[in-house]
Amino acid sequence: MLDELKTVKKVEILPYHSLGLFKWQNLGIPYTLEGVPAPTKEEVERAEKILGIRKAD
């Protein structure tokens, strides 16, 4: 599918992380992703393989 999108020049997998959690807590906003684990390196690599992309070394 990505190959068919002529205007797409680059696709990157950006793994979820919880670095901004404290901001939500300080603002008193419920953090709906609390408890969601960050993906493993293998899971990120699997997603890249599914999409047919590779990270630049």
Rosetta blueprint (number, residue, H / E / L):
1 M L
2 L H
3 D H
4 E H
5 L L
6 K L
7 T L
8 V L
9 K L
10 K L
11 V L
12 E L
13 I L
14 L L
15 P L
16 Y L
17 H L
18 S L
19 L L
20 G L
21 L H
22 F H
23 K H
24 W H
25 Q H
26 N H
27 L H
28 G L
29 I L
30 P L
31 Y L
32 T L
33 L L
34 E L
35 G L
36 V L
37 P L
38 A L
39 P L
40 T L
41 K H
42 E H
43 E H
44 V H
45 E H
46 R H
47 A H
48 E H
49 K H
50 I H
51 L H
52 G L
53 I L
54 R L
55 K L
56 A L
57 D L
